[in-house]
Amino acid sequence: MEKTLKKYFLIFTLPTVIAFAFAFLIPFVQGVYLSFCKFTTVSNATWVGLKNYQDAFSGGQGFMSALGFTASFTVVSVITINLLAFTIALLLTRKIKGTNVFRTVFFMPNLIGGIVLGYTWQQMINAVLYKYETTIVANAKFGFWGLVLLMNWQMVGYMMIIYIAGLQNVPTELIEAAKIDGATPWQTLIKVKVPMVMSSITICMFLTLSNSFKLFDQNKALTDGAPMKKTQMLALNIYETFYGRTGYEGVGQAKAVVFFIIVVAIALVQLSFTRSKEVEQ
């Protein structure tokens, strides 16, 4: 059987490899090339070297301010989402009545599209702020915490499911042994449960970090970068550069390449760090 699989391995994987090459690999390589060109369409690209990258980091592009806002949002979102998700997972693994209902309710927001969520939360937050004669786009702080609130509401349920799966796989023998040794509930949590669910923490950290950094549709719908692009995240900045300014397509593509490098680098560092803390079961 194994010899047969090895013999026909390339035949079975060829369709997937071709699809991957046409859908991702070729466009990615072409995109990197275009980041060094001035163009309006792919067929009329003119090589300009590093000029697009120099323009991308110039003050008028707002790329660095968007990077700073995105980094701040990502740090707060990753911490709050994972803390809330892990706390809820702990509560829902204590044999409380109706846990399946709670799991479903907490998970449902993840099924709603980002644009719908953005406009929905914009209306709800503005309904509260109208009492104080202001709106979510009147102050950058309102936009920042509005995005954090939206992101938590959308992703906590998804991360909770992953944490529940990890907690349910913690051997009961370890927990019982900790109790016999006189460990307190807090010590059992920190010394036994958390190390045993590090694989779940790795997954949740990766998902929340990458999704927070790449956030676009919720940012577009909730604040659209207002006021004065102070709540504009990297993905929205790249979008508006590429599609909103004629002649700046190459600059937008250069920003996209830098954005890709930043996300990959941070994700690899995070994965390396959290995987080193994992415990073999």
Secondary structure, 3 states (H helix, E strand, C coil): CHHHHHHCHHHHHHHHHHHHHHHHHHHHHHHHHHCCEECCCHHHCEECCCHHHHHHCCHHHCHHHHHHHHHHHHHHHHHHHHHHHHHHHHHHCCCCCCHHHHHHHHHHHHHCCHHHHHHHHHHHHHHHHHHHCCCCCCCHHHHHHHHHHHHHHHHHHHHHHHHHHHHHCCCHHHHHHHHHCCCCHHHHHHHHHHHHCHHHHHHHHHHHHHHHHCCCHHHHHHCCCCCCCCCCCHHHHHHHHHHHCCCCHHHHHHHHHHHHHHHHHHHHHHHHHHHCCCCCC
